[in-house]
Each structure stands twice: as C-alpha cells, then as structure tokens.
Amino acid sequence: MERIPRDSRNADNELRLKKLLLQGLDGDATAYHAFLKELSPYLRGFFRRRLFQWPDEVEDLVQETLLAVHNQRHTYRMDQPLTPWVHAIARYKLMDLLRARMSHEALNDPLDDELEVFGVSDADAADARRDLGRLLARLPDRQRLPIVHVKLEGLSVVEVAQMTGMSESAVKIGVHRGLKALAARIKGSL
Amino acid sequence: MNTDELVSLLAANAAPVDRHAVSRRLGLALAWGSLGAALLLALAFGVRADLGQMPLVPMFWLKLAFPACLAAAGLVAVARLSRPGMRPGGVWAGLGLPVLLVWLMAGQALVNATPAQRPALVFGTTWASCPFGIALLSVPAFVALFWAMKGLAPTRPALAGAGAGLLAGAVGAFAYAFHCTEMTAPFLAVWYLAGMALPAMAGALLGPRLLRW
C-alpha cells in the first residue's frame, strides 16, 4: 500500500534512492555505490538529531547501519517503499546502541518519525571513533583477503581466486561471511 | 576507516542479489522442518493403525486443514516479519479465522451434546500428551526456521520468533494428526491449539536472543 508522503521532497529523495538501489541489487556496482554514498548523509542527519547526548557515536552508527543495509539488502522487496525499510534498519541499530548506552533512553522513542529519514541531509562526516579498518584487519585471511582485494584492486572474483589460491566459491563466501563477521565484531566492541 | 572508504568497500563487494532470497530461505527451512517432523513422527509415535480408513472421514481432513491454514498464514507472517519495515498487516485475520472457525465448530459440538458427554469431547483420552507431542514434532521446523531467519533481518525479534514458533507448531500439528486418534472439534480447539502455542511462546522468548543481526 502506498503511503502518501507528507513532504514531496521526501518523496523525490525516496524515488531517486530506490531507483539506485534496485539497479545496484541487479548488479550495477556504480549505481549501488551512488546509493550508499547518497544514503550516508541522510542517515547521519537522522542519527544526529536522535543522539544529541552522544555526538561522537553518530559516525560509528552511520557506518554500522551502512554495513547492515549492505548485509541485509536481500530482504528489500521491490514493490515495498524504500523509506520504511531504511528506517526500520536505522531504528534497529539505533535501539541497539541506546540499549548498550543507557537502557532507560531506549523507551523514549518518537513514534512518527519514519518519513523524516530522507528529510535532513548531513554531509559533514565526523571521524568515526571505532576504526572499522582495524576490525577488518583482525578478520581471518580467508575473509579479509577477498574483501580487501576486490576493493583495493577492483579485481574480479576469478582474479582474486587465482591470486590467493582460494576457489571462486570460497572467495564469494569469504566476502559474504567477512562482512557479516565485521558487523558482529562491531556489536562486540559496543 | 572513514565512511567514504567503507562505502567503496561495500560497493566493490556487491554481487547481484537473488530476488527471491527470502522466500527461498524460508521455503527451504519449511521443507527441512516438515521432513524432520515426518521422521520424528515415524520414530517417536508411528502413524495411527486405522490410517487407511481415514480419507473417508471428514474430521480427519479437518485435523489436517486446521494446522495447514495456520501454517499458510504463519508463513506469510514470517516472511513479512523477516524484512525490516514490513508490517504483518492483514495476516492476523489469516491466523484468527481458522481458530475462530474451529472454536465455532467446537462450540456447536458441545452445545449439541449432553452435559455428561462434554468432558469426553474436550479431553478425549490423550489430552495430556497431545500438546507435548505436537511441540516435539515442531522442533525440526523450529530449528530450521530460526536458522533461516538468522540470515534475514527481523526488526521485531520477539514477534518474528513467535511467528516462526507458530509456523513450526502448525507443521508439528499437521504431522501429529497422522498419529492422533482423537476425532472431536473441541479437542482440536483446545489441545491442538495448545500444542501450537507452546513453540510460539518459546519462539517469542528465544527470538530476541537468537535472531540478532
């Protein structure tokens, strides 16, 4: 069922981002990159307003949410509006953080802020406190190498397989499990 | 690592996604769970001796249809609850309707019986073991569904766990109907429902613990 957006600007943002995501899900890496890059400032704005007590946590939460969006992108349904999906993920990670920081605060959650996800764009990226690079470095080789090689050198799965001596499916599984392990380590370091 | 670097890392590692990933995962879990229930049924209980005559008995089909309808609605609920931001919506009607119908049938049977006959209609002979038998047969599906949901993204883990538990319970009840010899609607309305409620409650409790992502 289509929601009627209160703000037409939110609707335009939603449409543009949804299109990029769908292209990305089909395998268009450039569109997916653009999607994640455009999503970041919205997440940042959304979290900054809700984490006014802990401004240092904002960038970490943005990164954690981006990782979650990536790891769970297979749960997005094409005919579903994008806003509730992103909002649910953002809110889930926000609640985790609030639960870890202060169990009381988690109960004070504004109910009707779903449509605000694409409302405020905050492009001013602070430094993240938690270094994902260090967490990544601590993954086992079979997970870290495929991720790093595909990213650093833009190699294909076949090329990475040849270079590392792993089979192609091991490379794919390494990326998949490695990014999930990274997300789990973030939770562990909370 | 700053956020821009993370974004390029993720974009570089993005393979195309299977459109039906969620249904495939859940469907597979349901298949394995059903197989497990059938195996457990054969090993632990065995099918009823007069199974060959059952296809002619309408109540036998009711005993299968009741959990089957709940399983269908439960699957829809679980699929929606496994995705962030999707509300279960009208599924509550799909779950409530079979229960309501069976209760109406049970009520009618009780009204039509004499007061002396009513306890037998409700309790039968196996009322104490039936719910636990159903709960036992639901274990394979419970495990399989929780495994499936761990690879998905339920944002309401207690509700998702309860849904998975109910679905597993329905699978268990369906299998159990091949063993159980009770043939009254009141029995069905109380004890089969209890048997399905047990894994649902277990799912609600275990969901927040096990379904994190």
Boltz contact constraints between the chains, C-beta under 6 A:
constraints:
  - contact:
      token1: [A, 25]
      token2: [B, 17]
      max_distance: 6.0
  - contact:
      token1: [A, 26]
      token2: [B, 16]
      max_distance: 6.0
  - contact:
      token1: [A, 27]
      token2: [B, 16]
      max_distance: 6.0
  - contact:
      token1: [A, 29]
      token2: [B, 11]
      max_distance: 6.0
  - contact:
      token1: [A, 29]
      token2: [B, 14]
      max_distance: 6.0
  - contact:
      token1: [A, 32]
      token2: [B, 11]
      max_distance: 6.0
  - contact:
      token1: [A, 32]
      token2: [B, 14]
      max_distance: 6.0
  - contact:
      token1: [A, 33]
      token2: [B, 11]
      max_distance: 6.0
  - contact:
      token1: [A, 36]
      token2: [B, 7]
      max_distance: 6.0
  - contact:
      token1: [A, 36]
      token2: [B, 10]
      max_distance: 6.0
  - contact:
      token1: [A, 36]
      token2: [B, 11]
      max_distance: 6.0
  - contact:
      token1: [A, 37]
      token2: [B, 7]
      max_distance: 6.0
  - contact:
      token1: [A, 40]
      token2: [B, 3]
      max_distance: 6.0
  - contact:
      token1: [A, 62]
      token2: [B, 3]
      max_distance: 6.0
  - contact:
      token1: [A, 63]
      token2: [B, 3]
      max_distance: 6.0
  - contact:
      token1: [A, 63]
      token2: [B, 6]
      max_distance: 6.0
  - contact:
      token1: [A, 70]
      token2: [B, 10]
      max_distance: 6.0
  - contact:
      token1: [A, 72]
      token2: [B, 153]
      max_distance: 6.0
  - contact:
      token1: [A, 73]
      token2: [B, 17]
      max_distance: 6.0
  - contact:
      token1: [A, 74]
      token2: [B, 17]
      max_distance: 6.0
  - contact:
      token1: [A, 74]
      token2: [B, 21]
      max_distance: 6.0
  - contact:
      token1: [A, 75]
      token2: [B, 22]
      max_distance: 6.0
  - contact:
      token1: [A, 75]
      token2: [B, 83]
      max_distance: 6.0
  - contact:
      token1: [A, 75]
      token2: [B, 152]
      max_distance: 6.0
  - contact:
      token1: [A, 75]
      token2: [B, 153]
      max_distance: 6.0
  - contact:
      token1: [A, 84]
      token2: [B, 85]
      max_distance: 6.0
  - contact:
      token1: [A, 85]
      token2: [B, 84]
      max_distance: 6.0
  - contact:
      token1: [A, 85]
      token2: [B, 85]
      max_distance: 6.0
  - contact:
      token1: [A, 88]
      token2: [B, 84]
      max_distance: 6.0
  - contact:
      token1: [A, 88]
      token2: [B, 85]
      max_distance: 6.0
  - contact:
      token1: [A, 88]
      token2: [B, 155]
      max_distance: 6.0
  - contact:
      token1: [A, 89]
      token2: [B, 84]
      max_distance: 6.0
  - contact:
      token1: [A, 92]
      token2: [B, 155]
      max_distance: 6.0
  - contact:
      token1: [A, 125]
      token2: [B, 3]
      max_distance: 6.0
  - contact:
      token1: [A, 132]
      token2: [B, 1]
      max_distance: 6.0
  - contact:
      token1: [A, 132]
      token2: [B, 6]
      max_distance: 6.0
  - contact:
      token1: [A, 133]
      token2: [B, 1]
      max_distance: 6.0
  - contact:
      token1: [A, 147]
      token2: [B, 13]
      max_distance: 6.0
  - contact:
      token1: [A, 150]
      token2: [B, 12]
      max_distance: 6.0
  - contact:
      token1: [A, 150]
      token2: [B, 13]
      max_distance: 6.0
  - contact:
      token1: [A, 151]
      token2: [B, 9]
      max_distance: 6.0
  - contact:
      token1: [A, 151]
      token2: [B, 12]
      max_distance: 6.0
  - contact:
      token1: [A, 175]
      token2: [B, 13]
      max_distance: 6.0
